[in-house]
């Protein structure tokens, strides 16, 4: 499947969302319209758009709500708008609106904003063209054995990706106390993603041959055996978690849909070579589980 074929399909899923913003809308329904599985569409959505499905939907609904409040003023009953936006109560809607725009809808109605960085326009082909990355080489396909990794782990969401360097700092403090190292390469593992909100567990760790006793503050996680695609990434800018975003967008948004592979179950991870220092010119690998396309 080519990029030219992926984009119209993806935008059909977006059109499904936009047509149902103030009503029932589901990830599965959008994925069906696009012709993808729900897990694939979820990862594709975040890769292409830069935010998870749930965050996009919430921001679009809040943007439409703000536009209606601005246009209709006191004629619009907020409790009815809350229900139309999918909230069970006006209180829940007010919390979401304030979280998005920094003030409750009543204050917004009294002094409406003409524009805000929190407003979210619909995705279109021009935005996808701007976000898509192309220049990543073909990956190496590897058969990996199950691997136990010990390190520091934290739940990350769309607003806390800047916590990832702190997770690595905690891991580096643990590193001298991690026994039975099986490799000198450290791993940054993303697992257990929430399909709607896009949050995930991030573990910075070291592969080990066995686990006798974990150091205080450490956790262990097993990467399952299977087939993995490994992409080489050359660092150009810092911070690293922002530098990696375009590569992830290209992998999930361009390479995967056009390859003979499908996204597999398990966890994605970054593999850092021995002595890795995050600086321009350094290299690492982004690795994801894959299955042959049926």
Secondary structure, 3 states (H helix, E strand, C coil): CCHHHHHHHHHHHHHHHHHCCCCCCCHHHHHHHHCCCHHHHHHHHHHHHCCCHHHHHHHHHHHHHHHHHHHHHHHCCHHHHHHHCCCCCHHHHHHHHHHHHCCCHHHHHHCCCCCCCCCCCCCCHHHHHHHCCCCCCCCEEEEECCEEEEEEEEEECCCCHHHHHHHHHHHHHHHCCCCCEEEEEEEEEEECCCCCCCCEEEEEEEEECCCCCCCCCCEEEEECCEEEEEEEEECCCCCHHHHCHHHHHHHHHHHHHHCCEEECCCCEEEEECCCCCCCCCCEEEEEEEEEECC
